[in-house]
Amino acid sequence: MVLNIRYDLKHSPQRRNEQFIPDKALPFGKLRTDHMFVMNYDGESWVNPRIVPYGDLSIPPGAVCLNYGQGIFEGAKAFKHPDEEMYTFRINENAKRMNISAEIMCIPQIPEEDQIEGIHSLIDVDRLWFPEKQNGASMYIRPLIVGTEDGLGVKPSKTYTFCVFLSPSGPYYAEGFTKPIKLLITKKYHRAVPGGSGSAKAAGNYGASLRVGRFAQSFGAAQTLYLDTTNTYIEEAGAMNHFHVTADGTIIIPEFTDTILESITAKSVLDLGEHLKVGARQERIALDDFVLKIKDMEIMEAGGLGTAAVVTAVGGYIFEDGRELQVGQGDIGEITRRIYETITGIQTGILNGPEGWMQRVERKSF
């Protein structure tokens, strides 16, 4: 089904009319384009798809999303390729994951093709906002769904708002892909519990992580290496999927469970064996075994995989008693760099990726 999108755009003098070429390095996620895509669920179906000027949403104080956290979101990216066209990276996977999150959080699903059409239509309208001549630049895409019913009973909302907005962004880390971080290994805090909402990209999961992030920073670490609730197995690296590289060059990613959010970047690494020229697989990784193999130099690289940063190298781990454990040489390893350069090369159109990974944003008349 093709959405009948209403275009209520800013008047020409008030919107961008020439290509965005920033005069300084862009931060990640701070800027907004001129418009946003909005659609509502009226209790029976998704209705009134529209592109309107970016601005505040009207939500009552009693909305379910504000009182009981019924909200989910996604994170994706679009890029301008050498042919001067805009392309989204694996946007169908984001749409699929949005519906998985919706199922977990009792939110009505939106057909994947409708999500993609709304996202692509918005990018088309604001395509001049793509930041040219910026290293690591992207058009970051943020779709979200929130429960809007004004009611204080603890139950799913009857009404919802689906909103997509765009952020012209530089790299997630201001210095770019230039140095590794440290992770705190903590047994005090956990990201998710079995049977919970850990595999959903739910807003509440991220709110709960803020205290843990502050705790990690107090040790001089950038983020936390989360363990399962038994403190036996490795799960996630902050808001990213964790990975490590063995001495023989094999990439190992923890098995996906209902306490791990499946990173589309991590899934891409698993699918890119022939491009990366190394093996990649998933295992259940015991912390004690992981630490021992780092000490014995059987693990030479480690890092995190996620949409925002793409790849983050981990040079070492800090324990809660202050001990530190260096991975390999403590720098960005060869395989980690290869992962980053391969994925970003595909995203920016420098390298050819698997068929269907990059979807061109159609130019429409509006």
Phi, psi and omega in degrees: 000135177268129179291139174268081187280132174269132180255110177243078191267158171302149175296149187312314181295342185263354182242165182294132181239359177220161185299136178284117175234094184300147179265002175208168182299134181275141170284168177269127169077010184266324184276159175230150175275185187287335191226171174216156176260135181225143175211147184241149172256122188263011183107344180230323184203165176278127187225167172056055175291132185206154172245122187227166176303141178300132180185188183290147171270147178266107182228129181289152179302334180272009182300142182301323181296324182282329184264327186232011170070027180277082180209142178226163179206173176226168174220123181218175181221151172234153185221151172266129182265170179304337178279006178073010177259155178267141181225140172264150181260113175049041185296334177296328177291324176295317179296321178295316181291327176301319180289329174295315177298319180299318179299317182293324185261014176059043179247139178300133181285157176242127179312138183305318182295330178288319176302312184294319179298318178297316180296311181296321179297321178293316178299321179300314180299319186251028185298333180291349178278355179297129185280105180277159176060038177231123177294133178073017184282153176204167167260102182282136185246126179237098170270146177212155174229130180229144176282125189248359182297136179272093183198140185258008171285141181279089181200162181300145177295154173269338182236153184214158171238129172256124182227139175233129172227166188238147178228107173296121192226151166271192180294154182300315174265128187305326181277358179077198182274075188234339182208152181280165176248175173245146177245141174272126173270110183241139173255004182274319184245149178227146182283319187206162178241152177303137181084001180263209184256021185299332181270004175260148174271070184265140183304320183299329178298324183280325174300320181290341182277346187296317179296322181292322177298319178295322178298315179298318182295332178293342177262000183086014178261153179281322182209186183249141167269108181282143174248166174291173187291348175267359182060032182254318188243148177285138177241269186243163178250091185062236178264019183238161167282142181273155170210159169218165182237126181281169182299334179270007174090011180274135178270128180241127179239136179304144177301140177287132177228184179281005173250008179235132173279125181288111178286132177292329175294317178296317178298325179294319178299319179296332181272354190255026183309309184291331177285321182277343180061032175218165175277150177217130181208170178249144177215160168275120192250113178284134182302312183300319179293320179299312180297316180298319182290330174293315180298324181273007180062027173273343171243123188249342181215157176204164180178189179234152182232125179194165185298313188297305182268346186071287178225133174238120178283139176250119181268345181184170181235147177243136177264161183294344176269005177097347179296149178236149182229115180274140177263121179055235179268002179078013182239190177280116184281167184298315182290319177302316178295322179296320177300311182299311184292327180289311182294314179293329176295320176293316182299321185268000176085008178283325179244151175273125178258183176303149183300135177090352182291322179254123180249124181288138177277114183294142175273124182243164171264127182216000000 
